[in-house]
Amino acid sequence: MRSRLLPCLLLTLGSTAAGTAQEYSVATLADSLRRNAQAVVRLYETDFQYNSPSSATARHDIVVTLLDRRGARHADLVCYVDMFSSLKSFSAEICDASGRVIRKLGKGDLNYTEYSQHLADDAAYYWLEPPLSVFPCTVRYRYETAHKNGMFGTLRFVPLSTDIGVALEKARFRLSAPAGYAFNCRCTPFPVEPVRHTDRGRDNYEWTFPSRTAVLDEPLIPPARERLPILYFAPSEFTYDKTQGNMQDWPRFGVWMDGLLAGRGQLPLALQTEVHALTDTIPDKREKIEALYRYLGRTTRYVSIQLGIGGWQPMDAATVYANKFGDCKALSNYLHAMLAACDIESFYTIIHTQNKHIPRDFATPAIANHAILGVPCQRDTLWLECTNTDVPFGYVHQSIAGHDAVICHDGKAEVITLPAYADSLNTECQCIDVRLDEAGNASLSLSSVSRARQYEWTRPILDLARDKQADFLRRSFQLPLAQVDSLRCEEVLDMPLPEMHIRASITALRYANKTGSRLFVPVAPLRSGPGRFTAERRHDLWIDKGYCDTDSLTLHLPEGYVVEALPKSVTIENRFGKVAFEALCSGDRLHIRIRLLRRSGRYPQSEYAAFERVVADRLKGAAETSRRIPKPTISGCSDDAPRRGRSSWRNSLRRPGSDRPPSGWPDKPAPTGCRPFRRRDSPSRRP
């Protein structure tokens, strides 16, 4: 599923300039804009001329100053076109530090590709990586795009795609439309009010955005859409590939969607017979739904076709039955039709797999890049991922859990919020049995159970070859010389929440560091530390995914060894989560239990110091968990205060790997090249 955008422009980083190049010499840059910056968007300006629901033009002027070679990528240009839009003109200039033009480029210098991730698509791209030989320098783009019969999508004005290493000097968006023409606009995450005037029968609006300084990357930073300005513009009346509609509000948007779905659910007689043969003997409604869900998975495959209105209108059910394939829209509509044949109500639902929130009072197609199916039941609503029935039946996967969605039923559209699993339900329980020898080598037996979101993080291991599975597990170790001797992975789905079970036998050379007669032993070998912190915090603390980990470790001491110092038990809890550590000694065994609950949420910048203090300082001082196991000089366990050695407590808090820069309590990603569930609509290139 795709969302059409106008003017269909993507910039790695852009800016616009209406004056001469000399105005943008590097010497004119304010010192504040140079700070932390690799590039500066000198001015980002778009003039959008809206003539009718089927006609518009957009003129763009873009100026980006690159302070050093690291900033070169921020001058890359990508311009999207399709059957509804075209590139009318293009020119570019590259200027030296003084603003002197050293090279000019034209439309013939642009690269062009019709490559698409979809089987069939009408999309194409012009793109340019400007040839840069000197730094600092300035790149200026000027081009015009024309749009017709596709005036459905929302125009997005995005002066910055990132503020990490990039500053903004000026940004303006101008809109001209026939006088009295109704449209909606929304600026997020903070309002920017336009200046309005009427001239020669047209209403003219101008939004001016304030400058922004560049920032350094920060751990646990909110996503760009939550911190950078974005202006959305949605014409009330629109034309899209010979269809007309109104998106002044969601109910009217639903009327258009209902028209797209009308008549698409007619089932061939042969399919009706199959459906009834499959379900008529099943008395339970939920079991009927699951039977049809499994039938969908057995008999169809995912194929994306995005041609014209096909980006929004699903292929009809009869065609899906004949071809045995469809995209997210087609397969959701297909299952909807099969359920209707059994008198089971369901809702065609559109959703965005990356953006969580949809404004209730602002209808915009930019909110969707995926379609699913909602099926109301007696106790709850089932949310079915029709492109991939490997998703456990009834499970709401992490790309849609807690996201706002638009359901279409009874000729109208309504915004709802999908359920999400509590942080405490996203669990991973690890039991580790360690047998240590006198040289510091160890044999480990691992048993791990991951549930809900953590099940999704771990599930990609099933798609890997045997040697790659061992690599997947080894990357989570803090044991560089570990050898995976045996490994068994099992998906368990007959539970309230799906689970991934992993059992492994591991040989770890130099598990403990030997110094004289002492062994320094890590007690959390499968965790890493909290990562890095920043001295100066600019943004709120964004903990997007919460989870609960429980580690139980039993350490068998080598013959003749005793515990010299036992770490004290400690429990620390605050807004960010809870950490509990327990340690006890029984004969020749040391038992360690660590439980970590991380709470998701957005926390104010002012609380970052408290977060850092809890993670980095209090825990480190409260319980050092690298302990010494010396040759016997005393019997039993010592109650001596912990001696300072190489700390492993910090290492117990960080999850293996991260899809973000290392940070306090980061998320656990899937291995490179793997997804929890392979057959799902990928995020739209036009979110």
C-alpha positions in Angstrom: 0.0 0.0 0.0 1.2 3.4 -0.7 0.5 7.0 0.1 0.9 9.6 -2.7 2.6 12.8 -1.7 2.9 16.1 -3.3 5.2 17.5 -4.5 6.7 14.0 -4.2 10.1 15.3 -3.3 12.6 13.5 -1.1 15.8 15.2 -0.1 18.5 13.7 2.0 18.7 17.3 3.2 17.6 20.3 1.4 17.2 24.0 1.4 16.1 26.7 -0.9 17.5 30.0 -1.9 16.0 32.9 -3.8 18.9 35.1 -4.2 22.4 35.0 -5.8 24.9 32.4 -4.8 27.1 35.0 -3.3 24.5 35.6 -0.6 25.4 32.1 0.7 29.1 32.3 1.1 30.4 30.4 4.1 31.6 33.6 5.7 28.1 34.8 6.2 27.2 31.8 8.4 26.5 32.6 12.0 28.8 30.8 14.5 25.8 29.3 16.2 24.9 27.5 13.0 28.4 26.1 12.5 28.4 24.5 15.9 28.1 20.7 15.7 27.3 21.0 12.0 28.6 19.1 9.0 26.1 20.9 6.7 23.7 23.9 7.0 20.4 24.2 5.1 20.7 27.9 4.2 17.2 28.2 2.9 14.5 25.7 2.0 11.7 27.3 0.0 8.8 25.8 -1.9 6.1 27.7 -3.9 3.1 25.5 -4.5 0.5 26.7 -7.0 -2.8 24.8 -6.5 -5.1 25.5 -9.4 -7.7 22.7 -9.1 -8.2 19.2 -7.8 -6.5 18.0 -10.9 -3.8 20.6 -11.5 -0.9 22.0 -9.6 2.8 23.1 -9.9 5.6 23.3 -7.4 8.8 25.4 -7.7 11.7 24.5 -5.4 14.9 26.4 -4.7 17.4 24.6 -2.5 20.7 25.7 -1.0 22.9 23.6 1.2 26.3 24.6 2.5 28.6 21.7 3.2 31.2 22.5 5.9 33.3 19.4 5.4 33.4 16.2 3.5 31.3 14.4 6.1 28.4 16.6 5.1 28.5 15.7 1.4 25.6 13.2 1.7 23.3 16.0 2.8 23.3 17.5 -0.6 22.1 14.4 -2.4 18.8 15.0 -4.3 16.0 12.5 -5.0 12.9 13.6 -6.9 10.0 11.2 -7.2 7.7 11.1 -10.3 4.9 8.9 -11.5 1.9 8.8 -13.8 0.5 11.8 -11.9 3.6 14.0 -11.7 6.6 15.1 -13.9 9.8 17.0 -13.6 9.4 20.1 -15.9 12.8 21.8 -15.3 16.0 21.4 -13.3 19.2 23.3 -12.8 22.0 23.2 -10.2 25.1 25.1 -9.2 28.1 24.2 -7.1 29.8 27.1 -5.5 33.1 27.5 -3.6 33.4 28.9 -0.1 33.1 32.5 -1.3 29.9 31.7 -3.2 31.5 31.7 -6.7 30.0 29.3 -9.1 32.5 26.6 -10.1 30.2 24.2 -11.9 26.7 24.2 -13.4 24.5 21.2 -13.9 21.3 20.6 -15.9 18.6 18.0 -16.3 20.9 15.9 -18.4 23.2 15.4 -15.4 20.4 13.7 -13.4 20.3 10.0 -13.0 17.0 8.2 -13.7 15.7 4.9 -12.5 12.4 3.1 -12.5 13.6 0.6 -9.9 10.9 -0.4 -7.4 10.6 -2.8 -4.5 7.2 -3.7 -5.9 6.4 -6.2 -8.7 4.7 -3.5 -10.7 4.8 0.2 -10.0 4.5 3.4 -12.0 7.1 5.2 -9.9 10.4 6.6 -11.1 13.2 8.6 -9.6 15.5 11.4 -10.6 18.5 11.5 -8.3 21.8 13.2 -8.1 25.0 12.9 -6.0 26.6 16.2 -6.9 30.3 16.0 -7.9 32.1 17.8 -5.1 35.8 18.5 -5.2 36.4 21.2 -2.6 35.1 21.9 0.9 33.5 23.9 2.2 31.1 24.5 -0.7 27.5 25.3 -1.4 25.1 23.4 -3.6 22.0 25.1 -5.1 19.1 23.3 -6.8 16.2 24.9 -8.7 13.5 22.8 -10.3 9.8 22.6 -11.0 7.3 19.7 -10.8 3.8 19.5 -12.4 1.0 17.4 -10.9 -2.3 16.3 -12.5 -5.1 13.8 -11.6 -3.3 12.7 -8.5 -4.2 15.5 -6.2 -5.1 13.1 -3.4 -1.9 12.9 -1.5 -0.8 15.2 1.2 1.8 17.8 0.5 4.5 17.5 3.1 7.0 20.3 3.6 10.0 19.0 5.5 12.7 21.6 5.9 14.9 19.1 7.8 15.1 15.4 7.7 17.6 15.4 10.6 19.2 17.9 12.9 22.0 15.5 13.8 25.0 17.3 12.3 22.7 19.6 10.2 21.5 23.2 11.0 18.7 25.1 9.4 19.1 28.8 8.6 15.8 29.7 6.9 12.8 27.8 5.5 9.6 29.0 3.8 6.6 27.4 2.3 4.2 29.4 0.1 0.8 28.2 -1.0 -1.5 29.8 -3.5 -5.0 28.5 -4.2 -8.2 29.8 -5.7 -9.9 32.2 -3.3 -12.3 30.4 -1.0 -10.9 27.0 -1.7 -11.0 24.8 1.4 -8.1 22.8 2.6 -6.6 21.6 5.8 -3.1 22.1 7.1 -1.3 20.9 10.2 2.3 21.7 11.4 3.8 19.2 13.9 5.2 18.8 16.5 4.9 22.5 17.2 2.5 25.0 15.4 3.7 27.6 12.8 1.0 30.1 11.8 0.9 31.3 8.2 0.6 34.9 7.0 -2.4 35.1 4.7 -3.5 37.6 2.0 -5.8 37.6 -1.0 -4.7 38.9 -4.4 -6.3 38.6 -7.8 -8.8 36.0 -6.9 -6.3 33.8 -5.0 -5.6 33.1 -1.4 -1.9 33.2 -0.6 -0.3 31.7 2.5 3.3 31.8 3.7 4.8 29.7 6.5 8.2 30.8 7.9 10.1 28.4 10.0 12.7 29.4 12.6 16.3 28.5 12.4 17.6 25.4 14.2 21.1 24.6 15.3 22.7 21.2 14.7 23.0 18.8 17.6 25.2 15.8 18.3 23.7 12.4 18.3 22.2 11.4 21.6 21.3 8.0 23.0 17.5 7.3 23.2 16.7 10.3 21.1 13.1 10.8 19.9 12.5 10.0 16.2 12.8 12.9 13.7 9.1 13.0 13.2 8.7 13.8 16.9 11.2 16.7 17.1 11.5 18.3 13.7 8.9 20.6 11.9 6.7 19.0 9.3 3.9 20.9 7.5 1.0 18.8 6.1 -1.4 20.2 3.5 -4.5 18.3 2.5 -6.9 19.7 -0.1 -10.5 19.1 0.9 -11.6 18.1 -2.5 -9.3 15.8 -4.5 -9.0 13.9 -7.7 -7.2 10.7 -7.9 -7.0 8.6 -11.1 -10.6 9.3 -12.3 -12.0 9.2 -8.7 -13.1 12.2 -6.7 -13.4 12.6 -3.0 -13.3 14.8 0.0 -11.0 14.6 3.0 -12.1 17.5 5.0 -12.6 15.0 7.8 -12.4 11.3 8.4 -16.1 10.4 7.8 -15.9 12.0 4.4 -12.6 10.3 3.7 -14.4 7.1 4.6 -17.0 7.7 1.9 -14.2 7.7 -0.8 -12.6 4.6 0.7 -16.0 2.8 0.8 -16.3 3.5 -2.9 -12.9 1.9 -3.6 -14.0 -1.2 -1.7 -17.5 -1.5 -3.2 -18.0 -4.6 -5.3 -14.4 -5.9 -4.6 -15.6 -8.7 -2.3 -17.6 -10.9 -4.7 -16.5 -14.5 -4.3 -16.6 -17.1 -7.2 -18.9 -20.0 -6.6 -16.0 -22.4 -6.3 -14.4 -20.3 -3.5 -17.7 -20.1 -1.7 -18.0 -23.8 -1.7 -14.4 -24.2 -0.3 -15.1 -21.7 2.4 -18.3 -23.4 3.6 -16.7 -26.9 3.4 -13.9 -25.6 5.6 -15.9 -23.8 8.2 -19.5 -25.2 8.4 -18.5 -28.0 10.7 -16.7 -25.6 13.1 -19.0 -24.3 15.8 -16.7 -21.7 17.4 -16.5 -18.3 15.7 -12.8 -17.8 16.6 -11.8 -21.2 15.3 -13.7 -20.4 12.0 -11.7 -17.2 11.7 -8.4 -19.0 12.3 -9.3 -21.7 9.8 -9.8 -19.1 7.1 -6.6 -17.2 8.2 -4.6 -20.4 7.7 -6.3 -21.1 4.4 -5.3 -17.6 3.3 -1.7 -18.4 4.2 -1.7 -21.8 2.4 -3.3 -20.7 -0.8 -1.9 -17.2 -1.5 1.4 -15.3 -1.6 2.3 -11.7 -1.3 2.9 -9.7 -4.5 2.9 -5.9 -4.5 1.3 -4.1 -7.5 1.1 -0.3 -7.2 -0.3 1.1 -10.4 -2.4 4.3 -10.3 -5.4 3.8 -8.1 -4.0 0.4 -7.4 -1.9 2.0 -4.7 -5.1 2.4 -2.7 -7.8 0.2 -4.3 -7.5 -3.5 -3.6 -7.6 -6.1 -6.3 -11.0 -7.8 -6.3 -11.4 -11.1 -4.4 -12.2 -13.1 -7.6 -8.9 -12.0 -9.2 -6.9 -12.9 -6.0 -8.6 -16.4 -6.1 -7.7 -16.9 -9.7 -4.1 -15.6 -9.4 -3.3 -16.8 -5.9 -1.5 -13.6 -5.0 -2.1 -10.0 -3.8 -0.7 -7.2 -1.8 -1.7 -6.1 1.7 -4.8 -4.4 0.4 -5.9 -7.3 -1.8 -5.3 -10.0 0.8 -7.0 -8.1 3.5 -10.0 -7.5 1.3 -9.9 -11.2 0.2 -10.1 -12.5 3.8 -12.8 -9.9 4.5 -14.8 -11.4 1.7 -14.4 -14.9 2.9 -15.4 -14.0 6.4 -18.5 -12.2 5.1 -19.5 -15.4 3.3 -19.6 -17.0 6.8 -21.6 -14.0 8.2 -18.6 -12.9 10.2 -18.1 -9.1 10.4 -14.7 -7.6 9.8 -13.2 -4.1 9.1 -10.8 -3.2 6.4 -8.1 -1.2 8.2 -5.3 1.1 7.0 -2.3 1.8 9.3 1.3 3.0 9.2 4.0 0.6 10.3 6.4 3.3 11.5 4.4 6.3 12.6 2.2 5.5 15.7 -0.1 8.5 15.8 -2.9 9.7 13.6 -4.6 13.1 14.3 -8.3 12.6 15.0 -9.2 16.0 13.5 -7.0 16.0 10.4 -7.7 13.5 7.6 -4.6 12.7 5.5 -3.6 9.7 3.4 0.0 10.1 4.6 -0.9 8.2 7.7 -1.0 4.8 5.9 1.4 2.4 4.2 -0.2 -0.9 5.1 -3.6 -2.6 5.3 -4.7 -5.2 7.8 -8.1 -6.7 8.9 -9.9 -6.2 12.2 -12.4 -8.8 13.3 -14.6 -8.0 16.3 -15.1 -10.9 18.7 -17.1 -11.3 21.9 -14.2 -10.4 24.2 -11.8 -8.5 21.9 -11.0 -7.6 18.4 -8.6 -9.8 16.3 -6.1 -7.9 14.2 -4.9 -10.0 11.4 -1.7 -9.6 9.3 -3.0 -10.9 6.0 0.3 -10.7 4.1 2.0 -13.1 6.4 0.2 -15.8 8.3 3.5 -16.7 10.0 2.4 -14.0 12.5 0.7 -16.0 15.2 -3.1 -15.9 15.0 -4.4 -13.2 17.3 -1.0 -11.7 18.0 -0.5 -8.0 17.4 3.1 -7.6 16.1 5.3 -4.7 17.0 5.0 -2.8 13.7 1.3 -2.2 14.5 0.9 -2.7 18.2 -0.2 0.5 19.9 -0.5 2.3 16.5 -3.4 4.4 15.5 -5.3 3.1 12.5 -8.3 4.0 10.3 -11.1 1.4 10.1 -13.5 1.5 7.2 -17.0 0.3 7.8 -20.6 1.3 7.1 -19.4 3.9 4.6 -17.3 5.9 7.0 -13.8 6.0 8.4 -12.9 6.1 12.1 -9.6 6.5 13.9 -8.9 3.9 16.6 -5.9 2.6 18.5 -4.7 -0.9 18.4 -3.8 -2.7 21.6 -0.2 -3.0 22.8 1.4 -5.4 25.2 2.5 -4.1 28.6 6.3 -3.8 29.0 6.1 -6.6 31.7 4.8 -9.0 29.1 7.7 -8.6 26.7 9.8 -11.0 28.6 13.0 -12.9 28.2 14.0 -15.5 30.8 17.4 -17.0 30.7 18.7 -19.8 32.9 22.5 -20.4 32.7 24.4 -23.2 34.3 28.1 -22.6 34.4 30.8 -25.2 35.3 34.1 -23.5 35.8 37.5 -25.2 35.8 40.7 -24.1 37.5 42.1 -22.5 34.3 39.1 -20.2 34.0 37.4 -22.1 31.2 33.8 -23.0 31.4 31.0 -25.1 30.0 27.7 -23.3 29.9 24.1 -24.7 29.5 21.7 -22.1 28.3 17.9 -22.2 28.4 16.1 -19.1 27.1 12.4 -18.3 26.7 11.4 -15.1 24.9 7.7 -13.8 24.7 5.8 -11.2 22.8 8.0 -8.5 21.4 11.1 -10.3 22.6 9.9 -13.3 20.7 9.8 -11.2 17.6 13.4 -10.0 18.3 14.6 -13.6 18.5 12.4 -15.3 15.9 14.7 -14.4 12.9 17.0 -17.1 14.2 14.6 -19.7 12.7 15.3 -18.4 9.2 19.1 -18.8 9.5 21.4 -21.7 8.5 22.9 -23.7 11.4 26.2 -21.8 11.4 24.5 -18.5 11.2 22.3 -19.4 14.1 25.4 -19.9 16.2 26.7 -16.5 15.1 23.4 -15.0 16.1 23.7 -16.4 19.6 27.4 -15.7 19.8 26.9 -12.0 19.1 24.9 -11.7 22.3 27.8 -13.1 24.4 30.3 -11.1 26.2 32.6 -14.1 25.6 34.8 -13.6 22.6 36.2 -17.2 22.7 32.8 -18.9 23.0 32.1 -22.0 21.0 28.5 -23.1 20.4 28.5 -26.9 20.7 24.8 -27.5 20.3 21.8 -25.4 19.6 18.1 -26.0 19.4 15.5 -23.3 18.6 11.8 -23.9 18.8 8.8 -21.6 18.2 5.9 -22.3 20.6 2.5 -20.8 19.5 0.0 -22.7 21.7 0.4 -20.1 24.5 -1.4 -16.9 25.3 1.6 -15.1 23.9 4.0 -16.6 21.3 7.3 -17.9 22.6 10.7 -18.6 21.3 12.7 -21.3 23.1 16.5 -21.6 22.7 18.6 -24.3 24.3 22.4 -24.3 23.8 25.6 -25.9 25.1 28.5 -23.5 25.0 32.2 -23.9 25.7 33.9 -20.6 26.7 37.7 -20.4 27.0 38.9 -17.9 29.5 35.4 -17.4 30.8 37.1 -16.1 34.0 40.2 -14.0 34.2 42.9 -15.8 36.3 45.3 -13.7 38.4 47.5 -15.8 40.6 45.3 -18.0 42.7 42.2 -15.9 42.0 39.5 -16.1 39.3 37.5 -13.0 38.3 34.1 -14.2 37.1 31.4 -12.4 35.1 28.0 -13.3 36.4 26.0 -11.8 33.5 27.8 -13.3 30.5 24.9 -12.7 28.0 24.4 -9.1 28.7 26.4 -5.9 27.9 26.6 -2.6 29.7 24.5 0.5 29.5 26.5 2.1 26.7 27.3 5.7 26.4 25.9 8.9 27.9 26.1 12.5 26.7 27.4 15.3 28.8 24.8 17.8 27.4 21.2 16.7 26.7 19.1 18.6 24.2 16.2 16.3 23.6 13.7 14.3 25.7 14.5 10.8 26.7 12.7 8.4 24.3 12.3 4.8 25.5 10.2 3.4 22.7 10.2 -0.3 23.7 9.9 -1.6 27.2 10.7 -5.2 28.3 11.4 -7.4 31.3 14.4 -9.6 31.5 15.1 -12.3 34.2 18.5 -14.0 34.3 19.2 -16.9 36.6 22.8 -18.1 36.8 24.2 -21.0 38.7 28.0 -21.1 38.9 29.7 -24.4 39.9 33.0 -23.5 41.6 36.1 -25.5 40.7 37.1 -28.1 43.3 38.9 -26.4 46.2 37.7 -22.9 45.5 35.4 -20.8 47.7 33.7 -17.4 47.2 35.8 -14.7 48.8 33.2 -11.9 48.5 29.6 -12.1 47.8 27.8 -9.1 46.2 25.0 -7.7 48.3 21.4 -7.9 47.1 19.9 -4.7 45.9 16.6 -3.4 44.4 16.3 -0.1 42.7 13.0 1.3 41.2 12.0 4.6 39.7 10.1 5.9 36.7 12.4 4.3 34.2 12.1 0.8 35.5 13.2 -1.6 38.2 16.4 -3.6 38.8 16.6 -6.4 41.3 19.8 -8.3 42.1 20.1 -11.3 44.4 23.2 -13.4 45.2 23.6 -16.3 47.5 26.1 -19.1 48.0 25.2 -22.7 48.7 28.1 -25.1 49.1 30.2 -25.1 45.9 27.5 -23.1 44.0 26.9 -19.4 43.6 23.4 -18.4 42.6 22.7 -15.1 40.9 19.4 -13.7 39.9 19.0 -10.4 38.0 15.6 -8.9 37.0 15.4 -5.8 34.9 12.1 -4.1 33.9 12.5 -1.2 31.5 9.4 1.1 31.2 8.7 2.6 27.8 7.8 6.3 27.7 8.9 9.8 26.8 10.6 11.6 29.7 11.6 15.2 29.9 15.2 16.3 29.2 15.5 17.4 32.8 15.2 13.7 34.0 18.1 12.5 31.9 20.6 13.1 34.7 18.6 10.9 37.0 18.4 8.2 34.4 22.1 8.3 33.9 22.8 8.3 37.6 20.6 5.3 38.2 22.0 3.3 35.4 25.7 4.2 35.5 26.4 5.2 39.1 24.0 3.8 41.7 24.0 0.4 40.2 27.7 0.3 39.7 28.3 1.3 43.3 25.6 -0.9 44.8 26.7 -4.2 43.5 29.9 -5.1 41.6 29.2 -8.4 40.1 32.6 -9.4 38.9 33.8 -11.4 41.8 36.9 -13.1 43.0 36.9 -16.8 43.6 40.3 -17.5 45.2 42.2 -20.6 46.4 40.9 -21.6 49.8 42.2 -19.7 52.7 38.9 -19.8 54.5 35.9 -22.0 54.2 32.4 -21.0 53.2 31.5 -17.5 51.9 32.9 -14.2 53.0 30.7 -11.3 54.0 33.5 -8.9 53.2 32.5 -5.8 51.2 32.8 -6.3 47.5 36.3 -5.6 46.1 36.5 -3.3 43.1 37.4 -5.3 40.0 36.4 -5.4 36.4 32.7 -4.5 36.6 30.1 -6.8 34.9 27.1 -5.1 36.4 27.1 -2.5 33.7 27.4 -5.3 31.2 24.3 -6.9 32.6 22.1 -4.1 31.6 22.6 -3.6 27.9 20.8 -5.8 25.4 22.9 -7.5 22.7 23.2 -5.2 19.7 21.1 -2.2 18.9 19.3 -0.6 16.0 20.4 2.7 17.4 23.7 4.0 18.6 24.7 2.3 21.9 22.8 3.8 24.8 21.3 3.0 28.2 19.1 0.0 27.8 18.8 -0.1 24.0 16.6 -2.4 22.0 17.5 -5.8 20.8 17.3 -6.0 17.0 16.9 -8.9 14.6 20.1 -10.1 13.0 21.2 -8.2 9.9 19.2 -9.1 6.9 16.4 -10.7 8.9 12.9 -9.7 9.8 10.7 -11.3 12.5 8.1 -11.9 9.7 9.3 -11.8 6.2 6.1 -11.4 4.2 4.8 -8.0 5.2 4.4 -4.7 3.3 7.6 -2.8 3.7 7.4 0.8 4.9 6.3 3.1 2.1 8.9 5.3 0.5 6.4 8.0 0.9 5.4 7.8 4.6 
